[in-house]
Amino acid sequence: MPLDTSTYTLALLRLDGRRWNELRRLHAQISTQAAADGSSYLEMGNTKVICTVAGPAEGRRTGGGVGADGDATVQVEIGIAGFSGVERKRKGKGDKRTSEMQTTIANAFTSTLFTHLYPHSTITISLHILAQDGSLLAACLNAATLALIDAGIPMSDYIVACTSGSTSSYTSNDESADPLLDLNGMEEQELPYLTVGTLGAGEKVSVLVMETRVQIGRLEGMLAVGVDGCKQVKEILDQVVRRQGKHILESAVS
């Protein structure tokens, strides 16, 4: 069923009641699993992700990891629950989109983590998708950032991510199309969108993935809105980390 975008310009509201530049509810926790070196749980709207980090640990050097010679290798494993989406079907390990996401996340954190401090070791990031409703790659990046912070692995800055899109599809060629921030699952099915990840609250882009076609004139506006959304996500994740740090200090004192 096509997405009805006629109300966007009239009421300036989207189908879920948000304005064009509003994020969905973002809820996150860290240290959710005591057995892991680092762990996190994150919700972006109805997209729900659990992340665990193992390592740095000595491991066998294989061709599947990402890392320079002598530096730590970052490996990413993504498991998608069969009940997470509309299609009740478990995706195998050879799924192309899952493999692309694993490579994208591994490359992003290889350039951000101080892997030279842990030579000939492996850092394994395991992501478990419990529910999908848009911004899946962004949610995985944000959850992995929190889990790596919980594991105490040094990095240059947070990697924070979100999606941005356009109110008009590629074929309509609407010059008055406006950008949208943080698309949900229904919007992603019908509208062009991209996933952008930045380092901290700055404007240095570390991840940029676009799987749909869009008019070149709209790309700059979409990217600007996405970078601004990443700044909002950074503030939320920073509050989560500070809250956990305060809790640890209070527990140590008492």
C-alpha positions, 0 to 999 in steps of 0.5 A: 500500500503506497504511503500517503504523504499528502498530509506532510505539507498540509499539517506539517506532521508525519503519520506518527505525529512527528514534525520533519526534524523530530527524532523518535523516542530513543531509550538506551541502557548499558551494562545490561548483561553482566557476563559480557565485557560490555553490553547495551540495549537500545530502542529507536522508536520500535526498533530494538537492538541488544549488543554485547562486546567480547574482548579484546581477547587473543584470537585466531587471525582469520580473513573475516575480520577488519584490522591492520597488521599488528592491530586488533581485529574488529569482528561484527556478528548480527543475528536477526530474530525471526519475529523482528519484522513483518516477515516471520522468517529467520535470515541465514548467515549468508544474507547479503544485507546482513553481511553488508551491515557487518562490514560497514560497522566493522570498518567504522569502528576499526577507524575509531577504536584505538586498535593499536593498543591491543595488537594481535587480538580480536574485538567481537561485537555481537548485535541481536535485532529484536524488532525492526521499524526503520533506522536499523543500521543507525540503531546498531551503530549507536548500540555498539558505541554504548557497548564498547564504552561499557567494555572500556575500549578506548576510542577517539569519540562516539559514533552516533547515527540516524537516518534522513530522507525526502518527502518525495520519491525519486520518480515524482521529481518534486522540486519542493520536497522537504527532508525528513529525520529518523524515518520509520519502517513504513517511510523507508519502504516508500521514500528515499533515505540515507543513514549517516554516522558522525564522530561525536557532536561534530560534522565529521562523517564516518558512515554514509550509506544510501540504498535508494535513488534520490535526485542529486539536488535533495542530497545536500539537504538530507545530509544536513538534516542527518548530521543535525540529527546525529548531534541530538543522538549524541546528547542522548547517548552521552546522558546515558553514559553519564548516568551509568558512571554516576551510578557506579560512583555512588555504588562504590562510595556506599 
